[in-house]
Amino acid sequence: MDRCWLVSPYLFVGCYIGYVILGVVMFSLVEDQFNMYRETFLCIGVGLAFYVAGCQIVLPDKKRLYFFLTLAILTFYGFQEYHYVGLAIPVVGFAALQLIERLNVKWFLLLGISLLVIQLAIGGIPLVNSELRKAATTPLFILGYSFVFLGMAFMAETWDVRAVFMTFAGCIGLLSLFTFRVYVVELVIVVFVTLYALQRVKLVHVVSSGIPLLFLILFLGYMGVRYQQWKFNPVELFFFRPAFTFGVLNEIVHKAGYLGITHGEIWLQFSSATIIGPYLFGYESNITSTVMGPLIFDGGILELSVMAFLGASANTLYKKAINNDSMVPYYAILLAFFLVGIDVSSIPSIFLLVVVGLYLVSNPGT
């Protein structure tokens, strides 16, 4: 991984700054809904500074600790969301960890593809009827996507590159039927980061492949919401997203101030949208405000210190990947979720992924 500096944890910083710049440039698309505040840029700077500081730290190997933290998180949120029935989730989580460490990659792919096909057969095809899109995010879809995601990550490490691209194209086509571009983007990132870090493809291959994928993302973004009344064409709709997300972040900063609003309540829900949406807009909605939005909403500028833990976690998996090629897929998966988190408000759910990642790369017996 002698050229892995291009996919180091600092890629998150560059992409976040680029996303904010895009939001500022396209802010005219949402200026009738939001205002821009100087304090927002201060909060962004503080959050990125904490992240960079965290990137100087390597967390210790504590496999048992990360294992029990994973089970604790699964137990807490399982009970919180589903009460006593949810106590089965830690058991399922333990079984999933054993599968990840022992199951052959082809079985991940076959199981994931089968579950996605079953979901399409049961729930219909959102690409044909976009009103089916919201109802498609079932446990069947989440499990199917997760197995495909894991399978492709490890397939990119070991399989012939041509076989990887053929399977990758098929999985992208299958996921496109659901019109969720975020899942497509995550899969693209994890496959190309793994291939590039292991020197199985060159940068020119990544860039040239990115051009048709960009058109696909534009298409999916438009098709997924065509049942709604939008005045934008596919390109304008693509640029509307960062402008709106940046607008939401500004609104959060304005209302939360430097001390925050909920002071810990955000961590009681697996998804922060259940709290932020009703507070800002009066109804529950899947509000995106970047990974920093929920932190500012909950504890203000002080809670942005949590970004240091994210930076340290990314750096820990990155250092493991540098020294051991078999760890590259784990790092690529974490980086993919971090980069998508630039847009999607993945607090606090992303912490489950972080702790699982730390568990999987820790040395046995620690």
SVG drawing of the C-alpha trace seen along z (x, -y; Angstrom):
<svg xmlns="http://www.w3.org/2000/svg" viewBox="-46 -35 51 55">
<polyline fill="none" stroke="black" stroke-width="0.4" points="0.0,0.0 2.8,-2.4 0.4,-4.8 -2.4,-4.6 -1.9,-8.2 -4.6,-9.1 -7.1,-7.1 -5.9,-8.0 -8.3,-9.2 -7.5,-12.8 -9.6,-12.1 -12.6,-12.7 -11.3,-16.2 -10.8,-17.1 -14.2,-15.7 -16.0,-17.5 -14.5,-20.8 -15.4,-20.2 -18.9,-19.3 -19.3,-22.5 -17.9,-24.6 -20.4,-23.1 -23.2,-23.8 -22.1,-27.4 -21.9,-27.8 -25.3,-26.3 -26.9,-28.0 -29.1,-30.1 -31.2,-27.0 -32.4,-27.0 -31.9,-30.6 -35.7,-30.9 -35.7,-28.3 -32.4,-28.8 -29.9,-31.5 -26.1,-31.2 -24.4,-32.0 -20.7,-32.6 -20.9,-30.4 -21.4,-27.4 -17.9,-27.8 -16.5,-28.0 -18.2,-24.8 -17.0,-23.0 -13.4,-24.2 -13.6,-22.9 -15.1,-19.6 -12.4,-19.0 -9.7,-20.1 -10.8,-17.4 -10.9,-14.8 -7.4,-15.6 -6.2,-15.5 -7.7,-12.1 -5.9,-11.0 -2.7,-11.3 -3.8,-8.5 -3.7,-4.7 -6.2,-3.0 -5.0,0.1 -5.7,3.7 -8.5,4.7 -10.5,7.3 -12.5,8.4 -13.3,4.8 -14.6,4.0 -16.6,7.3 -18.4,6.4 -18.9,2.8 -20.5,4.2 -22.9,6.4 -23.6,3.6 -24.6,1.2 -26.7,3.9 -28.4,4.7 -29.1,1.1 -30.5,0.0 -32.2,3.4 -34.2,2.9 -34.7,-0.8 -36.3,-0.1 -38.0,3.2 -38.2,3.8 -37.8,7.4 -38.0,8.7 -35.0,6.6 -32.9,8.6 -32.5,11.2 -30.5,8.7 -27.2,9.2 -27.5,12.9 -27.9,12.2 -25.0,9.7 -22.7,12.3 -23.6,14.8 -23.0,12.1 -19.5,11.4 -18.7,15.1 -19.9,15.2 -17.8,12.2 -14.7,13.9 -15.3,17.4 -17.6,17.4 -16.3,17.6 -16.8,14.4 -18.9,16.1 -21.5,17.1 -21.8,13.4 -22.6,12.5 -25.0,15.3 -26.9,14.7 -27.0,10.9 -28.1,11.1 -30.8,13.7 -32.2,11.5 -32.4,8.5 -34.1,10.4 -36.7,11.7 -37.3,8.1 -37.9,7.1 -40.3,10.0 -42.2,9.2 -42.2,5.4 -42.0,4.5 -39.4,2.5 -38.9,-1.1 -37.2,-2.0 -40.5,-1.2 -42.7,-2.7 -40.9,-5.2 -43.7,-5.2 -42.5,-1.8 -39.1,-3.2 -39.7,-4.2 -41.3,-0.8 -38.3,1.0 -36.1,0.3 -37.0,3.4 -34.8,5.7 -34.6,8.0 -33.1,5.2 -30.7,4.1 -29.5,7.6 -29.2,8.3 -27.3,5.1 -25.0,5.7 -24.0,9.1 -23.5,7.8 -21.4,5.0 -19.2,7.3 -18.9,9.8 -17.8,7.2 -15.2,5.7 -13.4,9.0 -13.9,10.1 -12.0,7.0 -9.1,8.2 -8.7,11.7 -10.5,12.3 -9.4,11.6 -10.0,7.9 -12.1,8.8 -14.3,11.0 -14.6,8.2 -15.7,5.7 -18.3,8.1 -19.8,8.9 -19.6,5.3 -21.5,4.2 -24.2,6.8 -24.5,5.7 -24.7,2.1 -27.5,3.0 -29.4,4.9 -29.1,2.0 -30.1,-0.5 -33.5,1.1 -34.1,-0.2 -33.0,-3.8 -31.1,-4.4 -28.0,-6.2 -26.4,-6.3 -26.0,-2.5 -24.6,-2.6 -22.1,-5.2 -21.0,-3.2 -20.4,-0.1 -18.5,-2.1 -16.2,-3.6 -15.5,-0.3 -14.6,1.6 -12.4,-1.1 -10.6,-2.0 -9.8,1.7 -8.6,2.2 -6.6,-1.0 -5.0,-0.6 -3.9,2.9 -2.5,1.6 -4.9,3.8 -6.0,0.8 -4.5,-2.6 -5.9,-6.0 -6.8,-6.5 -9.1,-3.4 -10.8,-4.8 -11.4,-8.2 -12.6,-6.7 -15.0,-4.4 -16.3,-7.3 -17.7,-9.1 -20.4,-6.6 -21.1,-6.0 -21.7,-9.8 -24.4,-9.7 -25.9,-6.6 -26.1,-8.5 -27.7,-11.5 -30.3,-9.2 -31.1,-7.4 -31.3,-10.6 -34.0,-11.8 -35.9,-8.5 -36.1,-8.0 -38.1,-11.1 -40.0,-11.5 -43.3,-10.9 -42.8,-14.2 -43.3,-17.6 -39.8,-18.9 -38.9,-22.0 -35.4,-20.8 -33.9,-18.7 -31.6,-15.7 -28.4,-17.9 -30.1,-20.7 -31.5,-18.0 -28.0,-16.6 -26.7,-20.0 -29.7,-20.8 -28.8,-18.0 -25.5,-19.6 -27.2,-23.0 -30.1,-21.7 -27.9,-19.7 -25.6,-22.7 -28.8,-24.8 -29.9,-22.3 -26.5,-22.4 -26.8,-26.2 -30.2,-26.0 -29.0,-23.5 -26.0,-25.8 -28.3,-28.8 -30.8,-27.1 -28.3,-25.0 -25.9,-27.8 -22.6,-26.8 -24.2,-24.6 -26.6,-22.4 -30.3,-21.5 -30.9,-17.9 -27.8,-17.3 -27.5,-13.5 -31.0,-12.7 -29.7,-12.2 -27.7,-9.1 -30.9,-7.4 -32.1,-6.9 -30.3,-4.8 -31.2,-7.4 -30.9,-11.1 -33.4,-12.0 -36.3,-11.0 -35.4,-13.9 -33.9,-16.5 -36.6,-16.4 -39.6,-17.1 -37.6,-19.9 -36.6,-21.7 -39.6,-21.1 -42.4,-19.9 -42.6,-16.3 -40.5,-13.2 -38.3,-13.2 -35.0,-11.8 -33.0,-15.0 -29.4,-15.1 -27.0,-17.6 -23.6,-15.9 -22.0,-13.8 -21.5,-17.0 -25.1,-18.1 -26.4,-15.8 -23.4,-16.4 -23.9,-20.2 -27.7,-19.7 -27.1,-17.6 -24.2,-19.2 -23.1,-22.2 -19.5,-22.9 -18.2,-20.9 -19.7,-17.7 -17.7,-18.0 -14.9,-16.5 -16.5,-13.2 -15.0,-13.7 -11.6,-13.0 -12.7,-9.4 -13.8,-9.0 -10.5,-10.2 -8.6,-7.9 -10.7,-4.9 -10.1,-5.7 -6.4,-6.1 -6.2,-2.8 -7.8,-0.8 -5.6,-2.7 -2.4,-1.7 -3.6,1.9 -4.3,1.8 -0.8,0.4 0.9,3.3 -1.5,6.1 -3.2,6.3 -6.0,8.6 -7.1,5.6 -7.7,3.3 -11.3,4.3 -12.2,3.4 -10.6,0.0 -12.3,-0.5 -15.7,0.3 -15.1,-2.2 -13.9,-4.9 -16.9,-4.4 -19.3,-5.0 -17.3,-8.0 -17.3,-9.6 -21.1,-9.0 -21.5,-10.5 -20.3,-13.8 -23.9,-14.0 -25.9,-11.5 -26.3,-12.2 -25.1,-8.8 -24.9,-9.7 -25.1,-7.6 -25.6,-4.5 -22.1,-4.8 -20.5,-4.1 -21.7,-0.5 -19.8,-0.1 -16.7,-1.8 -16.6,0.6 -17.2,3.6 -14.4,2.5 -12.0,2.1 -13.0,5.6 -12.4,7.2 -8.9,5.7 -7.7,6.3 -5.3,9.2 -6.9,12.4 -6.4,12.8 -6.1,9.1"/>
</svg>
